[in-house]
């Protein structure tokens, strides 16, 4: 028995080198399989490790700079000075606050598009990610533009602007995201109507439109609606049964009252000869531009309130 046990042990011991060699021989293949199986976690961990290294490097650099005499106080003075300048430049006056708001809004729209319900994907990106981005759709719009006085870019632009306006009107009327709405597009330009008809499926899909009507004249009974304009195209959404009309009237009335107060303030400022004489030219021009913009907004709100009667 001892002899047999000794023989088995010697046999197992003799197999160890071959098993070790086999293990190292299969190591590259097993490593590749393991990396393929866990590739995504490895990439994520590697990215996190790289970010930690970069952060530590930046932190170490800043820590080293802070040890240099006068560097930290200089940076603090620069930050304080910029903060004071920013407050005086943009936050003290209503006109400059509105200017800052417009700049921020334009930047947000350029990056994300007009956002309706927490979706950071712009209308342009959604349009190109849908079937309109395929070669077949491009060809269909090229065929449409051949018979019209519009370029392909203008055709796309009209459809995208129409979708954006529908989504903005939905947001203004507090229409729930999942609710599809009827939409009327009115234009006396027959070519615009042809473009809108060609893009109707995309307008319905991206605008959450249940029924789309493209007409040359609006119906006589066009009350209780909210409207917008894209060039010479009127975008109309009937609101009966969709929203609380009384609550919407209150909301629009408050917005109109706020705009009218700002209009009075801007008008008084522009009627002041001292302001025109002493203020920088660009400040005066910005004030006039803001006045014109507010007047347009006031007219739009007044018209919308009338249509809600």
C-alpha positions as CSV (number, residue, x, y, z in Angstrom):
1,X,0.0,0.0,0.0
2,X,2.8,2.4,0.8
3,X,4.5,1.6,-2.5
4,X,1.3,2.3,-4.4
5,X,0.7,5.5,-2.6
6,X,4.3,6.6,-3.2
7,X,3.9,5.8,-6.9
8,X,0.7,7.9,-7.2
9,X,2.4,10.8,-5.5
10,X,5.4,10.6,-7.8
11,X,3.1,10.5,-10.8
12,X,1.2,13.6,-9.6
13,X,4.5,15.4,-8.9
14,X,5.8,14.5,-12.4
15,X,2.6,16.0,-14.0
16,X,3.1,19.4,-12.2
17,X,5.6,20.8,-14.7
18,X,3.4,19.9,-17.7
19,X,0.3,21.4,-16.1
20,X,2.3,24.6,-15.3
21,X,3.5,24.8,-18.9
22,X,-0.1,24.1,-20.1
23,X,-1.4,26.9,-17.9
24,X,1.1,29.4,-19.2
25,X,0.5,28.2,-22.7
26,X,-3.2,28.9,-22.4
27,X,-2.7,32.1,-20.5
28,X,-2.9,34.5,-23.5
29,X,-6.0,32.8,-24.9
30,X,-7.7,32.8,-21.5
31,X,-6.7,36.4,-20.9
32,X,-8.2,37.4,-24.3
33,X,-11.5,35.6,-23.4
34,X,-11.6,37.1,-20.0
35,X,-11.0,40.6,-21.3
36,X,-13.7,40.1,-24.0
37,X,-16.2,38.9,-21.4
38,X,-15.5,41.8,-19.0
39,X,-14.4,44.4,-21.5
40,X,-17.0,47.1,-20.5
41,X,-16.2,47.0,-16.7
42,X,-12.5,47.1,-17.5
43,X,-12.9,50.1,-19.7
44,X,-15.0,51.9,-17.1
45,X,-12.5,51.1,-14.4
46,X,-9.6,52.3,-16.6
47,X,-11.4,55.5,-17.4
48,X,-12.1,56.1,-13.7
49,X,-8.5,55.4,-12.9
50,X,-7.3,57.8,-15.6
51,X,-9.7,60.5,-14.2
52,X,-8.3,60.0,-10.7
53,X,-4.8,60.3,-11.9
54,X,-5.6,63.5,-13.9
55,X,-7.4,64.9,-10.8
56,X,-4.5,64.1,-8.6
57,X,-2.1,65.7,-11.0
58,X,-4.2,68.9,-11.3
59,X,-4.7,69.0,-7.5
60,X,-0.9,68.6,-7.0
61,X,-0.2,71.4,-9.4
62,X,-2.6,73.7,-7.8
63,X,-1.3,72.8,-4.3
64,X,2.2,73.6,-5.5
65,X,1.1,76.9,-6.9
66,X,-0.5,77.8,-3.6
67,X,2.8,77.5,-1.9
68,X,4.3,80.2,-4.1
69,X,4.1,83.5,-2.2
70,X,1.4,85.9,-3.4
71,X,-0.1,83.5,-5.9
72,X,-3.1,82.5,-3.8
73,X,-4.0,86.1,-2.8
74,X,-3.6,87.2,-6.5
75,X,-6.0,84.5,-7.6
76,X,-8.5,85.4,-4.9
77,X,-8.3,89.1,-5.9
78,X,-8.9,88.1,-9.6
79,X,-11.9,86.0,-8.7
80,X,-13.3,88.8,-6.4
81,X,-12.8,91.4,-9.1
82,X,-14.5,89.3,-11.8
83,X,-17.4,88.6,-9.5
84,X,-17.9,92.3,-8.7
85,X,-17.7,93.1,-12.5
86,X,-20.2,90.4,-13.4
87,X,-22.7,91.7,-10.8
88,X,-22.4,95.3,-12.0
89,X,-22.4,94.3,-15.6
90,X,-25.3,91.8,-15.7
91,X,-27.3,91.6,-12.5
92,X,-28.0,95.2,-11.2
93,X,-30.3,96.3,-14.1
94,X,-33.3,94.6,-15.5
95,X,-32.1,95.3,-19.1
96,X,-28.8,93.6,-18.5
97,X,-30.4,90.7,-16.7
98,X,-32.7,90.1,-19.7
99,X,-29.6,90.4,-22.0
100,X,-27.9,87.7,-19.9
101,X,-31.0,85.6,-20.0
102,X,-31.2,85.8,-23.7
103,X,-27.5,84.9,-24.1
104,X,-27.9,81.9,-21.8
105,X,-31.1,80.8,-23.6
106,X,-29.4,81.0,-27.0
107,X,-26.4,79.0,-25.8
108,X,-28.7,76.3,-24.3
109,X,-30.8,76.1,-27.5
110,X,-27.6,75.8,-29.6
111,X,-26.4,72.9,-27.5
112,X,-29.6,71.1,-26.6
113,X,-32.3,72.6,-28.8
114,X,-35.6,73.8,-27.4
115,X,-36.4,71.6,-24.5
116,X,-40.0,70.7,-23.8
117,X,-40.1,68.0,-21.1
118,X,-36.7,67.3,-19.7
119,X,-35.4,65.8,-22.9
120,X,-32.0,67.1,-23.8
121,X,-32.2,65.9,-27.4
122,X,-32.8,68.7,-29.8
123,X,-35.4,68.6,-32.6
124,X,-32.6,68.6,-35.1
125,X,-30.9,65.6,-33.6
126,X,-34.3,63.7,-33.2
127,X,-35.1,64.6,-36.8
128,X,-31.8,63.2,-38.2
129,X,-32.0,60.2,-35.9
130,X,-35.4,59.3,-37.3
131,X,-36.2,58.1,-40.8
132,X,-35.7,61.6,-42.1
133,X,-31.9,61.0,-41.7
134,X,-32.0,58.1,-44.1
135,X,-30.9,58.3,-47.8
136,X,-34.5,57.5,-48.9
137,X,-35.8,60.5,-46.9
138,X,-33.1,62.8,-48.2
139,X,-33.9,61.8,-51.8
140,X,-37.6,62.4,-51.3
141,X,-37.0,65.9,-50.0
142,X,-34.6,66.6,-52.9
143,X,-37.3,65.5,-55.3
144,X,-39.7,67.8,-53.5
145,X,-37.3,70.8,-53.7
146,X,-36.8,70.3,-57.4
147,X,-40.3,71.4,-58.2
148,X,-40.2,74.3,-55.6
149,X,-38.4,77.6,-55.2
150,X,-36.8,76.2,-52.0
151,X,-33.5,74.6,-51.4
152,X,-33.2,71.3,-49.5
153,X,-31.8,73.2,-46.5
154,X,-34.9,75.6,-46.6
155,X,-37.2,72.6,-46.8
156,X,-35.5,71.0,-43.7
157,X,-35.5,74.4,-42.0
158,X,-39.2,74.9,-42.4
159,X,-40.1,71.4,-41.1
160,X,-37.7,71.7,-38.1
161,X,-38.9,75.1,-37.2
162,X,-42.5,74.0,-37.4
163,X,-41.8,71.0,-35.0
164,X,-39.9,73.3,-32.6
165,X,-42.8,75.8,-32.6
166,X,-45.4,73.0,-31.9
167,X,-43.3,71.8,-29.0
168,X,-42.8,75.3,-27.6
169,X,-46.6,75.8,-27.8
170,X,-47.2,72.5,-26.0
171,X,-44.9,73.7,-23.2
172,X,-46.5,77.1,-22.9
173,X,-50.0,75.5,-22.6
174,X,-48.7,73.0,-20.1
175,X,-49.9,70.1,-22.2
176,X,-48.7,66.8,-20.8
177,X,-45.9,65.1,-22.7
178,X,-47.8,61.9,-23.4
179,X,-50.8,63.7,-24.8
180,X,-51.1,63.9,-28.6
181,X,-52.7,67.1,-29.9
182,X,-54.5,68.2,-33.1
183,X,-52.5,70.8,-35.0
184,X,-53.5,73.2,-37.8
185,X,-50.9,74.6,-40.1
186,X,-52.1,77.6,-42.2
187,X,-50.2,79.2,-45.1
188,X,-51.4,80.9,-48.2
189,X,-48.2,79.9,-49.9
190,X,-49.0,76.7,-51.9
191,X,-45.3,75.7,-52.0
192,X,-45.0,75.9,-48.2
193,X,-48.1,73.7,-47.9
194,X,-46.5,71.2,-50.2
195,X,-43.3,71.1,-48.0
196,X,-45.4,70.7,-44.9
197,X,-47.4,67.9,-46.5
198,X,-44.1,66.1,-47.5
199,X,-42.9,66.3,-44.0
200,X,-46.2,65.7,-42.2
201,X,-45.2,62.2,-40.9
202,X,-42.1,63.7,-39.2
203,X,-44.1,66.7,-37.8
204,X,-46.7,64.3,-36.4
205,X,-44.0,62.0,-34.9
206,X,-41.7,64.5,-33.3
207,X,-44.4,67.0,-32.4
208,X,-46.7,64.4,-30.8
209,X,-49.5,65.4,-33.2
210,X,-52.6,63.3,-33.3
211,X,-54.3,65.0,-36.3
212,X,-52.4,67.4,-38.6
213,X,-54.4,69.7,-40.9
214,X,-52.6,71.8,-43.5
215,X,-54.9,74.6,-44.9
216,X,-54.7,77.8,-46.8
217,X,-57.3,79.5,-44.6
218,X,-58.1,79.1,-40.9
219,X,-61.6,78.0,-39.9
220,X,-63.9,80.8,-38.9
221,X,-64.3,79.4,-35.4
222,X,-60.6,79.6,-34.3
223,X,-61.1,80.4,-30.6
224,X,-59.8,78.6,-27.6
225,X,-56.5,77.9,-29.4
226,X,-52.8,78.8,-28.9
227,X,-50.9,80.0,-31.9
228,X,-47.4,80.5,-33.1
229,X,-45.8,81.7,-36.3
230,X,-43.0,80.2,-38.5
231,X,-42.3,82.7,-41.2
232,X,-45.6,82.9,-43.0
233,X,-47.0,79.7,-41.5
234,X,-49.4,79.9,-38.6
235,X,-49.2,77.0,-36.2
236,X,-52.5,76.5,-34.3
237,X,-53.3,74.0,-31.5
238,X,-56.9,73.8,-30.4
239,X,-57.0,73.5,-26.6
240,X,-60.6,72.5,-25.8
241,X,-60.5,69.4,-23.7
242,X,-56.7,69.3,-23.5
243,X,-55.9,71.9,-20.7
244,X,-57.5,74.0,-18.0
245,X,-58.3,77.1,-20.0
246,X,-58.9,79.2,-16.9
247,X,-55.5,78.3,-15.5
248,X,-53.9,79.1,-18.8
249,X,-55.6,82.5,-19.0
250,X,-54.3,83.3,-15.5
251,X,-50.7,82.2,-16.5
252,X,-50.7,84.3,-19.7
253,X,-52.2,87.3,-17.9
254,X,-49.5,87.2,-15.3
255,X,-46.8,87.0,-18.0
256,X,-48.4,89.9,-19.9
257,X,-48.5,92.0,-16.8
258,X,-44.9,91.4,-16.1
259,X,-43.9,92.3,-19.7
260,X,-46.0,95.5,-19.6
261,X,-44.2,96.6,-16.5
262,X,-40.8,96.1,-18.1
263,X,-42.1,97.9,-21.2
264,X,-43.0,100.9,-19.1
265,X,-39.6,100.9,-17.4
266,X,-37.7,100.6,-20.8
267,X,-39.8,103.3,-22.4
268,X,-39.1,105.7,-19.5
269,X,-35.4,105.0,-19.8
270,X,-35.4,105.7,-23.5
271,X,-37.5,108.9,-23.0
272,X,-34.8,110.2,-20.6
273,X,-32.5,112.5,-22.5
274,X,-29.8,112.0,-19.9
275,X,-29.8,108.2,-20.5
276,X,-29.5,108.7,-24.3
277,X,-26.7,111.2,-23.9
278,X,-24.6,109.5,-21.1
279,X,-25.1,105.8,-21.7
280,X,-22.8,103.9,-24.1
281,X,-24.1,103.5,-27.6
282,X,-24.3,99.7,-27.2
283,X,-26.3,99.9,-24.0
284,X,-28.8,102.3,-25.6
285,X,-29.1,100.0,-28.6
286,X,-29.6,96.9,-26.4
287,X,-32.3,98.7,-24.6
288,X,-34.1,99.6,-27.8
289,X,-33.8,95.9,-29.0
290,X,-35.2,94.7,-25.7
291,X,-38.1,97.1,-26.0
292,X,-38.9,95.9,-29.5
293,X,-38.7,92.3,-28.4
294,X,-41.0,92.9,-25.4
295,X,-43.5,94.7,-27.6
296,X,-43.6,91.7,-29.9
297,X,-44.1,89.3,-26.9
298,X,-46.8,91.6,-25.6
299,X,-48.7,91.5,-28.9
300,X,-48.4,87.7,-29.1
301,X,-49.7,87.3,-25.5
302,X,-52.6,89.7,-26.1
303,X,-53.6,87.8,-29.3
304,X,-53.4,84.4,-27.4
305,X,-55.6,85.7,-24.7
306,X,-58.1,86.9,-27.2
307,X,-58.2,83.5,-28.9
308,X,-58.8,81.8,-25.5
309,X,-62.1,83.7,-25.1
